[in-house]
Amino acid sequence: MFIFVGQAKIRGVPIPIDDIIIEHLRTFDWIHEITFIDKIVSRFMFQTKINQDSRIKTEHLVVLKRK
């Protein structure tokens, strides 16, 4: 299984979504093989007053397989 995950921040606190997904899927007999990290050059998040000038820096490709 391949899952693309972007970075997330809530009020400035980074949320490790890829780690959360990996931990959750382990309970369903999935094994984490590897996570590839791709650097995003010019993608912007939507404009808000809370996350001003926040850019998506990386995107993660999580690779899992069934036991």
mmCIF file of the N, C-alpha and C atoms, coordinates in Angstrom:
data_MODEL
# 
_entry.id   MODEL 
# 
loop_
_atom_site.group_PDB 
_atom_site.id 
_atom_site.type_symbol 
_atom_site.label_atom_id 
_atom_site.label_alt_id 
_atom_site.label_comp_id 
_atom_site.label_asym_id 
_atom_site.label_entity_id 
_atom_site.label_seq_id 
_atom_site.pdbx_PDB_ins_code 
_atom_site.Cartn_x 
_atom_site.Cartn_y 
_atom_site.Cartn_z 
_atom_site.occupancy 
_atom_site.B_iso_or_equiv 
_atom_site.pdbx_formal_charge 
_atom_site.auth_seq_id 
_atom_site.auth_comp_id 
_atom_site.auth_asym_id 
_atom_site.auth_atom_id 
_atom_site.pdbx_PDB_model_num 
ATOM 1   N N  . MET A 1 1  ? 0.851  -1.165  0.000  1.00 0.00 ? 1  MET A N  1 
ATOM 2   C CA . MET A 1 1  ? 0.000  0.000   0.000  1.00 0.00 ? 1  MET A CA 1 
ATOM 3   C C  . MET A 1 1  ? 0.898  1.229   0.000  1.00 0.00 ? 1  MET A C  1 
ATOM 4   N N  . PHE A 1 2  ? 0.514  2.222   -0.769 1.00 0.00 ? 2  PHE A N  1 
ATOM 5   C CA . PHE A 1 2  ? 1.251  3.478   -0.841 1.00 0.00 ? 2  PHE A CA 1 
ATOM 6   C C  . PHE A 1 2  ? 0.331  4.608   -0.398 1.00 0.00 ? 2  PHE A C  1 
ATOM 7   N N  . ILE A 1 3  ? 0.807  5.457   0.502  1.00 0.00 ? 3  ILE A N  1 
ATOM 8   C CA . ILE A 1 3  ? 0.019  6.582   0.997  1.00 0.00 ? 3  ILE A CA 1 
ATOM 9   C C  . ILE A 1 3  ? 0.875  7.840   0.921  1.00 0.00 ? 3  ILE A C  1 
ATOM 10  N N  . PHE A 1 4  ? 0.363  8.856   0.214  1.00 0.00 ? 4  PHE A N  1 
ATOM 11  C CA . PHE A 1 4  ? 1.028  10.159  0.197  1.00 0.00 ? 4  PHE A CA 1 
ATOM 12  C C  . PHE A 1 4  ? 0.516  10.985  1.362  1.00 0.00 ? 4  PHE A C  1 
ATOM 13  N N  . VAL A 1 5  ? 1.441  11.586  2.110  1.00 0.00 ? 5  VAL A N  1 
ATOM 14  C CA . VAL A 1 5  ? 1.082  12.382  3.280  1.00 0.00 ? 5  VAL A CA 1 
ATOM 15  C C  . VAL A 1 5  ? 1.848  13.694  3.225  1.00 0.00 ? 5  VAL A C  1 
ATOM 16  N N  . GLY A 1 6  ? 1.140  14.795  3.392  1.00 0.00 ? 6  GLY A N  1 
ATOM 17  C CA . GLY A 1 6  ? 1.775  16.102  3.469  1.00 0.00 ? 6  GLY A CA 1 
ATOM 18  C C  . GLY A 1 6  ? 1.983  16.497  4.918  1.00 0.00 ? 6  GLY A C  1 
ATOM 19  N N  . GLN A 1 7  ? 2.745  17.538  5.126  1.00 0.00 ? 7  GLN A N  1 
ATOM 20  C CA . GLN A 1 7  ? 2.975  18.034  6.478  1.00 0.00 ? 7  GLN A CA 1 
ATOM 21  C C  . GLN A 1 7  ? 1.751  18.788  6.959  1.00 0.00 ? 7  GLN A C  1 
ATOM 22  N N  . ALA A 1 8  ? 1.532  18.735  8.258  1.00 0.00 ? 8  ALA A N  1 
ATOM 23  C CA . ALA A 1 8  ? 0.423  19.482  8.850  1.00 0.00 ? 8  ALA A CA 1 
ATOM 24  C C  . ALA A 1 8  ? 0.906  20.177  10.110 1.00 0.00 ? 8  ALA A C  1 
ATOM 25  N N  . LYS A 1 9  ? 0.359  21.361  10.332 1.00 0.00 ? 9  LYS A N  1 
ATOM 26  C CA . LYS A 1 9  ? 0.623  22.104  11.561 1.00 0.00 ? 9  LYS A CA 1 
ATOM 27  C C  . LYS A 1 9  ? -0.709 22.594  12.093 1.00 0.00 ? 9  LYS A C  1 
ATOM 28  N N  . ILE A 1 10 ? -0.867 22.517  13.386 1.00 0.00 ? 10 ILE A N  1 
ATOM 29  C CA . ILE A 1 10 ? -2.038 23.089  14.035 1.00 0.00 ? 10 ILE A CA 1 
ATOM 30  C C  . ILE A 1 10 ? -1.539 24.113  15.027 1.00 0.00 ? 10 ILE A C  1 
ATOM 31  N N  . ARG A 1 11 ? -1.836 25.368  14.743 1.00 0.00 ? 11 ARG A N  1 
ATOM 32  C CA . ARG A 1 11 ? -1.394 26.499  15.568 1.00 0.00 ? 11 ARG A CA 1 
ATOM 33  C C  . ARG A 1 11 ? 0.118  26.475  15.806 1.00 0.00 ? 11 ARG A C  1 
ATOM 34  N N  . GLY A 1 12 ? 0.855  26.136  14.746 1.00 0.00 ? 12 GLY A N  1 
ATOM 35  C CA . GLY A 1 12 ? 2.309  26.154  14.811 1.00 0.00 ? 12 GLY A CA 1 
ATOM 36  C C  . GLY A 1 12 ? 2.950  24.868  15.293 1.00 0.00 ? 12 GLY A C  1 
ATOM 37  N N  . VAL A 1 13 ? 2.148  23.881  15.726 1.00 0.00 ? 13 VAL A N  1 
ATOM 38  C CA . VAL A 1 13 ? 2.676  22.611  16.231 1.00 0.00 ? 13 VAL A CA 1 
ATOM 39  C C  . VAL A 1 13 ? 2.632  21.581  15.102 1.00 0.00 ? 13 VAL A C  1 
ATOM 40  N N  . PRO A 1 14 ? 3.795  21.022  14.702 1.00 0.00 ? 14 PRO A N  1 
ATOM 41  C CA . PRO A 1 14 ? 3.797  20.025  13.631 1.00 0.00 ? 14 PRO A CA 1 
ATOM 42  C C  . PRO A 1 14 ? 3.146  18.714  14.084 1.00 0.00 ? 14 PRO A C  1 
ATOM 43  N N  . ILE A 1 15 ? 2.335  18.125  13.203 1.00 0.00 ? 15 ILE A N  1 
ATOM 44  C CA . ILE A 1 15 ? 1.648  16.869  13.474 1.00 0.00 ? 15 ILE A CA 1 
ATOM 45  C C  . ILE A 1 15 ? 2.270  15.797  12.573 1.00 0.00 ? 15 ILE A C  1 
ATOM 46  N N  . PRO A 1 16 ? 2.857  14.731  13.149 1.00 0.00 ? 16 PRO A N  1 
ATOM 47  C CA . PRO A 1 16 ? 3.501  13.680  12.341 1.00 0.00 ? 16 PRO A CA 1 
ATOM 48  C C  . PRO A 1 16 ? 2.469  12.693  11.791 1.00 0.00 ? 16 PRO A C  1 
ATOM 49  N N  . ILE A 1 17 ? 1.735  13.104  10.767 1.00 0.00 ? 17 ILE A N  1 
ATOM 50  C CA . ILE A 1 17 ? 0.647  12.288  10.237 1.00 0.00 ? 17 ILE A CA 1 
ATOM 51  C C  . ILE A 1 17 ? 1.154  10.945  9.725  1.00 0.00 ? 17 ILE A C  1 
ATOM 52  N N  . ASP A 1 18 ? 2.309  10.924  9.075  1.00 0.00 ? 18 ASP A N  1 
ATOM 53  C CA . ASP A 1 18 ? 2.834  9.657   8.561  1.00 0.00 ? 18 ASP A CA 1 
ATOM 54  C C  . ASP A 1 18 ? 3.101  8.670   9.690  1.00 0.00 ? 18 ASP A C  1 
ATOM 55  N N  . ASP A 1 19 ? 3.656  9.126   10.801 1.00 0.00 ? 19 ASP A N  1 
ATOM 56  C CA . ASP A 1 19 ? 3.904  8.241   11.947 1.00 0.00 ? 19 ASP A CA 1 
ATOM 57  C C  . ASP A 1 19 ? 2.599  7.743   12.558 1.00 0.00 ? 19 ASP A C  1 
ATOM 58  N N  . ILE A 1 20 ? 1.598  8.600   12.598 1.00 0.00 ? 20 ILE A N  1 
ATOM 59  C CA . ILE A 1 20 ? 0.297  8.215   13.150 1.00 0.00 ? 20 ILE A CA 1 
ATOM 60  C C  . ILE A 1 20 ? -0.351 7.141   12.276 1.00 0.00 ? 20 ILE A C  1 
ATOM 61  N N  . ILE A 1 21 ? -0.287 7.310   10.958 1.00 0.00 ? 21 ILE A N  1 
ATOM 62  C CA . ILE A 1 21 ? -0.861 6.322   10.039 1.00 0.00 ? 21 ILE A CA 1 
ATOM 63  C C  . ILE A 1 21 ? -0.142 4.987   10.162 1.00 0.00 ? 21 ILE A C  1 
ATOM 64  N N  . ILE A 1 22 ? 1.190  5.021   10.220 1.00 0.00 ? 22 ILE A N  1 
ATOM 65  C CA . ILE A 1 22 ? 1.976  3.788   10.355 1.00 0.00 ? 22 ILE A CA 1 
ATOM 66  C C  . ILE A 1 22 ? 1.606  3.065   11.641 1.00 0.00 ? 22 ILE A C  1 
ATOM 67  N N  . GLU A 1 23 ? 1.549  3.789   12.744 1.00 0.00 ? 23 GLU A N  1 
ATOM 68  C CA . GLU A 1 23 ? 1.208  3.183   14.034 1.00 0.00 ? 23 GLU A CA 1 
ATOM 69  C C  . GLU A 1 23 ? -0.199 2.586   14.003 1.00 0.00 ? 23 GLU A C  1 
ATOM 70  N N  . HIS A 1 24 ? -1.139 3.284   13.402 1.00 0.00 ? 24 HIS A N  1 
ATOM 71  C CA . HIS A 1 24 ? -2.517 2.797   13.330 1.00 0.00 ? 24 HIS A CA 1 
ATOM 72  C C  . HIS A 1 24 ? -2.617 1.532   12.480 1.00 0.00 ? 24 HIS A C  1 
ATOM 73  N N  . LEU A 1 25 ? -1.966 1.524   11.315 1.00 0.00 ? 25 LEU A N  1 
ATOM 74  C CA . LEU A 1 25 ? -2.078 0.377   10.415 1.00 0.00 ? 25 LEU A CA 1 
ATOM 75  C C  . LEU A 1 25 ? -1.332 -0.850  10.919 1.00 0.00 ? 25 LEU A C  1 
ATOM 76  N N  . ARG A 1 26 ? -0.378 -0.681  11.811 1.00 0.00 ? 26 ARG A N  1 
ATOM 77  C CA . ARG A 1 26 ? 0.292  -1.840  12.421 1.00 0.00 ? 26 ARG A CA 1 
ATOM 78  C C  . ARG A 1 26 ? -0.700 -2.706  13.187 1.00 0.00 ? 26 ARG A C  1 
ATOM 79  N N  . THR A 1 27 ? -1.729 -2.088  13.750 1.00 0.00 ? 27 THR A N  1 
ATOM 80  C CA . THR A 1 27 ? -2.745 -2.860  14.483 1.00 0.00 ? 27 THR A CA 1 
ATOM 81  C C  . THR A 1 27 ? -3.594 -3.706  13.543 1.00 0.00 ? 27 THR A C  1 
ATOM 82  N N  . PHE A 1 28 ? -3.533 -3.440  12.228 1.00 0.00 ? 28 PHE A N  1 
ATOM 83  C CA . PHE A 1 28 ? -4.272 -4.207  11.229 1.00 0.00 ? 28 PHE A CA 1 
ATOM 84  C C  . PHE A 1 28 ? -3.336 -5.089  10.403 1.00 0.00 ? 28 PHE A C  1 
ATOM 85  N N  . ASP A 1 29 ? -2.195 -5.452  10.991 1.00 0.00 ? 29 ASP A N  1 
ATOM 86  C CA . ASP A 1 29 ? -1.217 -6.367  10.379 1.00 0.00 ? 29 ASP A CA 1 
ATOM 87  C C  . ASP A 1 29 ? -0.537 -5.822  9.121  1.00 0.00 ? 29 ASP A C  1 
ATOM 88  N N  . TRP A 1 30 ? -0.300 -4.523  9.063  1.00 0.00 ? 30 TRP A N  1 
ATOM 89  C CA . TRP A 1 30 ? 0.495  -3.927  7.998  1.00 0.00 ? 30 TRP A CA 1 
ATOM 90  C C  . TRP A 1 30 ? 1.901  -3.679  8.531  1.00 0.00 ? 30 TRP A C  1 
ATOM 91  N N  . ILE A 1 31 ? 2.899  -3.876  7.681  1.00 0.00 ? 31 ILE A N  1 
ATOM 92  C CA . ILE A 1 31 ? 4.299  -3.673  8.047  1.00 0.00 ? 31 ILE A CA 1 
ATOM 93  C C  . ILE A 1 31 ? 4.820  -2.450  7.291  1.00 0.00 ? 31 ILE A C  1 
ATOM 94  N N  . HIS A 1 32 ? 5.465  -1.547  8.009  1.00 0.00 ? 32 HIS A N  1 
ATOM 95  C CA . HIS A 1 32 ? 6.055  -0.360  7.383  1.00 0.00 ? 32 HIS A CA 1 
ATOM 96  C C  . HIS A 1 32 ? 7.359  -0.765  6.712  1.00 0.00 ? 32 HIS A C  1 
ATOM 97  N N  . GLU A 1 33 ? 7.426  -0.584  5.407  1.00 0.00 ? 33 GLU A N  1 
ATOM 98  C CA . GLU A 1 33 ? 8.625  -0.912  4.647  1.00 0.00 ? 33 GLU A CA 1 
ATOM 99  C C  . GLU A 1 33 ? 9.607  0.259   4.643  1.00 0.00 ? 33 GLU A C  1 
ATOM 100 N N  . ILE A 1 34 ? 9.152  1.412   4.161  1.00 0.00 ? 34 ILE A N  1 
ATOM 101 C CA . ILE A 1 34 ? 10.023 2.580   4.024  1.00 0.00 ? 34 ILE A CA 1 
ATOM 102 C C  . ILE A 1 34 ? 9.149  3.818   3.823  1.00 0.00 ? 34 ILE A C  1 
ATOM 103 N N  . THR A 1 35 ? 9.707  4.973   4.138  1.00 0.00 ? 35 THR A N  1 
ATOM 104 C CA . THR A 1 35 ? 9.051  6.250   3.848  1.00 0.00 ? 35 THR A CA 1 
ATOM 105 C C  . THR A 1 35 ? 9.997  7.084   2.994  1.00 0.00 ? 35 THR A C  1 
ATOM 106 N N  . PHE A 1 36 ? 9.527  7.446   1.803  1.00 0.00 ? 36 PHE A N  1 
ATOM 107 C CA . PHE A 1 36 ? 10.291 8.320   0.916  1.00 0.00 ? 36 PHE A CA 1 
ATOM 108 C C  . PHE A 1 36 ? 9.855  9.758   1.173  1.00 0.00 ? 36 PHE A C  1 
ATOM 109 N N  . ILE A 1 37 ? 10.815 10.677  1.185  1.00 0.00 ? 37 ILE A N  1 
ATOM 110 C CA . ILE A 1 37 ? 10.520 12.083  1.433  1.00 0.00 ? 37 ILE A CA 1 
ATOM 111 C C  . ILE A 1 37 ? 10.894 12.886  0.192  1.00 0.00 ? 37 ILE A C  1 
ATOM 112 N N  . ASP A 1 38 ? 9.919  13.633  -0.315 1.00 0.00 ? 38 ASP A N  1 
ATOM 113 C CA . ASP A 1 38 ? 10.105 14.453  -1.509 1.00 0.00 ? 38 ASP A CA 1 
ATOM 114 C C  . ASP A 1 38 ? 10.044 15.918  -1.117 1.00 0.00 ? 38 ASP A C  1 
ATOM 115 N N  . LYS A 1 39 ? 11.015 16.696  -1.559 1.00 0.00 ? 39 LYS A N  1 
ATOM 116 C CA . LYS A 1 39 ? 11.056 18.125  -1.259 1.00 0.00 ? 39 LYS A CA 1 
ATOM 117 C C  . LYS A 1 39 ? 10.145 18.873  -2.230 1.00 0.00 ? 39 LYS A C  1 
ATOM 118 N N  . ILE A 1 40 ? 9.212  19.649  -1.703 1.00 0.00 ? 40 ILE A N  1 
ATOM 119 C CA . ILE A 1 40 ? 8.296  20.452  -2.507 1.00 0.00 ? 40 ILE A CA 1 
ATOM 120 C C  . ILE A 1 40 ? 8.923  21.827  -2.696 1.00 0.00 ? 40 ILE A C  1 
ATOM 121 N N  . VAL A 1 41 ? 9.052  22.261  -3.933 1.00 0.00 ? 41 VAL A N  1 
ATOM 122 C CA . VAL A 1 41 ? 9.758  23.504  -4.219 1.00 0.00 ? 41 VAL A CA 1 
ATOM 123 C C  . VAL A 1 41 ? 8.852  24.727  -4.127 1.00 0.00 ? 41 VAL A C  1 
ATOM 124 N N  . SER A 1 42 ? 7.668  24.691  -4.717 1.00 0.00 ? 42 SER A N  1 
ATOM 125 C CA . SER A 1 42 ? 6.905  25.939  -4.812 1.00 0.00 ? 42 SER A CA 1 
ATOM 126 C C  . SER A 1 42 ? 5.414  25.798  -4.513 1.00 0.00 ? 42 SER A C  1 
ATOM 127 N N  . ARG A 1 43 ? 5.038  24.976  -3.566 1.00 0.00 ? 43 ARG A N  1 
ATOM 128 C CA . ARG A 1 43 ? 3.625  24.815  -3.243 1.00 0.00 ? 43 ARG A CA 1 
ATOM 129 C C  . ARG A 1 43 ? 3.296  25.601  -1.977 1.00 0.00 ? 43 ARG A C  1 
ATOM 130 N N  . PHE A 1 44 ? 2.190  26.329  -1.965 1.00 0.00 ? 44 PHE A N  1 
ATOM 131 C CA . PHE A 1 44 ? 1.774  27.131  -0.822 1.00 0.00 ? 44 PHE A CA 1 
ATOM 132 C C  . PHE A 1 44 ? 0.521  26.543  -0.194 1.00 0.00 ? 44 PHE A C  1 
ATOM 133 N N  . MET A 1 45 ? 0.419  26.698  1.116  1.00 0.00 ? 45 MET A N  1 
ATOM 134 C CA . MET A 1 45 ? -0.834 26.378  1.783  1.00 0.00 ? 45 MET A CA 1 
ATOM 135 C C  . MET A 1 45 ? -1.787 27.544  1.582  1.00 0.00 ? 45 MET A C  1 
ATOM 136 N N  . PHE A 1 46 ? -3.065 27.296  1.824  1.00 0.00 ? 46 PHE A N  1 
ATOM 137 C CA . PHE A 1 46 ? -4.049 28.368  1.734  1.00 0.00 ? 46 PHE A CA 1 
ATOM 138 C C  . PHE A 1 46 ? -3.706 29.453  2.752  1.00 0.00 ? 46 PHE A C  1 
ATOM 139 N N  . GLN A 1 47 ? -4.124 30.661  2.483  1.00 0.00 ? 47 GLN A N  1 
ATOM 140 C CA . GLN A 1 47 ? -3.790 31.799  3.341  1.00 0.00 ? 47 GLN A CA 1 
ATOM 141 C C  . GLN A 1 47 ? -4.726 31.873  4.550  1.00 0.00 ? 47 GLN A C  1 
ATOM 142 N N  . THR A 1 48 ? -4.155 31.888  5.734  1.00 0.00 ? 48 THR A N  1 
ATOM 143 C CA . THR A 1 48 ? -4.916 32.095  6.965  1.00 0.00 ? 48 THR A CA 1 
ATOM 144 C C  . THR A 1 48 ? -4.125 33.030  7.855  1.00 0.00 ? 48 THR A C  1 
ATOM 145 N N  . LYS A 1 49 ? -4.775 33.565  8.843  1.00 0.00 ? 49 LYS A N  1 
ATOM 146 C CA . LYS A 1 49 ? -4.084 34.435  9.789  1.00 0.00 ? 49 LYS A CA 1 
ATOM 147 C C  . LYS A 1 49 ? -3.260 33.620  10.782 1.00 0.00 ? 49 LYS A C  1 
ATOM 148 N N  . ILE A 1 50 ? -3.631 32.360  10.990 1.00 0.00 ? 50 ILE A N  1 
ATOM 149 C CA . ILE A 1 50 ? -2.931 31.524  11.973 1.00 0.00 ? 50 ILE A CA 1 
ATOM 150 C C  . ILE A 1 50 ? -1.612 31.007  11.404 1.00 0.00 ? 50 ILE A C  1 
ATOM 151 N N  . ASN A 1 51 ? -1.631 30.472  10.191 1.00 0.00 ? 51 ASN A N  1 
ATOM 152 C CA . ASN A 1 51 ? -0.433 29.896  9.561  1.00 0.00 ? 51 ASN A CA 1 
ATOM 153 C C  . ASN A 1 51 ? 0.093  30.820  8.473  1.00 0.00 ? 51 ASN A C  1 
ATOM 154 N N  . GLN A 1 52 ? 0.423  32.032  8.815  1.00 0.00 ? 52 GLN A N  1 
ATOM 155 C CA . GLN A 1 52 ? 0.893  32.974  7.806  1.00 0.00 ? 52 GLN A CA 1 
ATOM 156 C C  . GLN A 1 52 ? 2.211  32.504  7.193  1.00 0.00 ? 52 GLN A C  1 
ATOM 157 N N  . ASP A 1 53 ? 2.280  32.593  5.860  1.00 0.00 ? 53 ASP A N  1 
ATOM 158 C CA . ASP A 1 53 ? 3.469  32.236  5.089  1.00 0.00 ? 53 ASP A CA 1 
ATOM 159 C C  . ASP A 1 53 ? 3.962  30.827  5.385  1.00 0.00 ? 53 ASP A C  1 
ATOM 160 N N  . SER A 1 54 ? 3.048  29.912  5.637  1.00 0.00 ? 54 SER A N  1 
ATOM 161 C CA . SER A 1 54 ? 3.424  28.522  5.899  1.00 0.00 ? 54 SER A CA 1 
ATOM 162 C C  . SER A 1 54 ? 3.453  27.769  4.574  1.00 0.00 ? 54 SER A C  1 
ATOM 163 N N  . ARG A 1 55 ? 4.572  27.187  4.259  1.00 0.00 ? 55 ARG A N  1 
ATOM 164 C CA . ARG A 1 55 ? 4.730  26.449  3.011  1.00 0.00 ? 55 ARG A CA 1 
ATOM 165 C C  . ARG A 1 55 ? 4.875  24.973  3.312  1.00 0.00 ? 55 ARG A C  1 
ATOM 166 N N  . ILE A 1 56 ? 4.391  24.177  2.375  1.00 0.00 ? 56 ILE A N  1 
ATOM 167 C CA . ILE A 1 56 ? 4.578  22.736  2.482  1.00 0.00 ? 56 ILE A CA 1 
ATOM 168 C C  . ILE A 1 56 ? 5.993  22.453  1.993  1.00 0.00 ? 56 ILE A C  1 
ATOM 169 N N  . LYS A 1 57 ? 6.849  21.974  2.876  1.00 0.00 ? 57 LYS A N  1 
ATOM 170 C CA . LYS A 1 57 ? 8.258  21.767  2.526  1.00 0.00 ? 57 LYS A CA 1 
ATOM 171 C C  . LYS A 1 57 ? 8.521  20.377  1.976  1.00 0.00 ? 57 LYS A C  1 
ATOM 172 N N  . THR A 1 58 ? 7.845  19.365  2.532  1.00 0.00 ? 58 THR A N  1 
ATOM 173 C CA . THR A 1 58 ? 8.064  17.995  2.078  1.00 0.00 ? 58 THR A CA 1 
ATOM 174 C C  . THR A 1 58 ? 6.742  17.246  1.989  1.00 0.00 ? 58 THR A C  1 
ATOM 175 N N  . GLU A 1 59 ? 6.779  16.190  1.177  1.00 0.00 ? 59 GLU A N  1 
ATOM 176 C CA . GLU A 1 59 ? 5.654  15.273  1.059  1.00 0.00 ? 59 GLU A CA 1 
ATOM 177 C C  . GLU A 1 59 ? 6.231  13.879  1.268  1.00 0.00 ? 59 GLU A C  1 
ATOM 178 N N  . HIS A 1 60 ? 5.539  13.045  2.017  1.00 0.00 ? 60 HIS A N  1 
ATOM 179 C CA . HIS A 1 60 ? 6.056  11.728  2.354  1.00 0.00 ? 60 HIS A CA 1 
ATOM 180 C C  . HIS A 1 60 ? 5.250  10.656  1.629  1.00 0.00 ? 60 HIS A C  1 
ATOM 181 N N  . LEU A 1 61 ? 5.941  9.662   1.097  1.00 0.00 ? 61 LEU A N  1 
ATOM 182 C CA . LEU A 1 61 ? 5.300  8.495   0.511  1.00 0.00 ? 61 LEU A CA 1 
ATOM 183 C C  . LEU A 1 61 ? 5.582  7.331   1.454  1.00 0.00 ? 61 LEU A C  1 
ATOM 184 N N  . VAL A 1 62 ? 4.543  6.868   2.133  1.00 0.00 ? 62 VAL A N  1 
ATOM 185 C CA . VAL A 1 62 ? 4.663  5.775   3.098  1.00 0.00 ? 62 VAL A CA 1 
ATOM 186 C C  . VAL A 1 62 ? 4.363  4.472   2.366  1.00 0.00 ? 62 VAL A C  1 
ATOM 187 N N  . VAL A 1 63 ? 5.270  3.511   2.467  1.00 0.00 ? 63 VAL A N  1 
ATOM 188 C CA . VAL A 1 63 ? 5.110  2.217   1.808  1.00 0.00 ? 63 VAL A CA 1 
ATOM 189 C C  . VAL A 1 63 ? 4.901  1.160   2.885  1.00 0.00 ? 63 VAL A C  1 
ATOM 190 N N  . LEU A 1 64 ? 3.773  0.439   2.766  1.00 0.00 ? 64 LEU A N  1 
ATOM 191 C CA . LEU A 1 64 ? 3.439  -0.607  3.729  1.00 0.00 ? 64 LEU A CA 1 
ATOM 192 C C  . LEU A 1 64 ? 3.100  -1.892  2.982  1.00 0.00 ? 64 LEU A C  1 
ATOM 193 N N  . LYS A 1 65 ? 3.207  -3.026  3.663  1.00 0.00 ? 65 LYS A N  1 
ATOM 194 C CA . LYS A 1 65 ? 2.768  -4.296  3.072  1.00 0.00 ? 65 LYS A CA 1 
ATOM 195 C C  . LYS A 1 65 ? 2.104  -5.141  4.145  1.00 0.00 ? 65 LYS A C  1 
ATOM 196 N N  . ARG A 1 66 ? 1.258  -6.056  3.711  1.00 0.00 ? 66 ARG A N  1 
ATOM 197 C CA . ARG A 1 66 ? 0.559  -6.953  4.630  1.00 0.00 ? 66 ARG A CA 1 
ATOM 198 C C  . ARG A 1 66 ? 1.514  -7.993  5.184  1.00 0.00 ? 66 ARG A C  1 
ATOM 199 N N  . LYS A 1 67 ? 1.262  -8.410  6.416  1.00 0.00 ? 67 LYS A N  1 
ATOM 200 C CA . LYS A 1 67 ? 2.064  -9.493  7.013  1.00 0.00 ? 67 LYS A CA 1 
ATOM 201 C C  . LYS A 1 67 ? 1.771  -10.793 6.314  1.00 0.00 ? 67 LYS A C  1 
# 
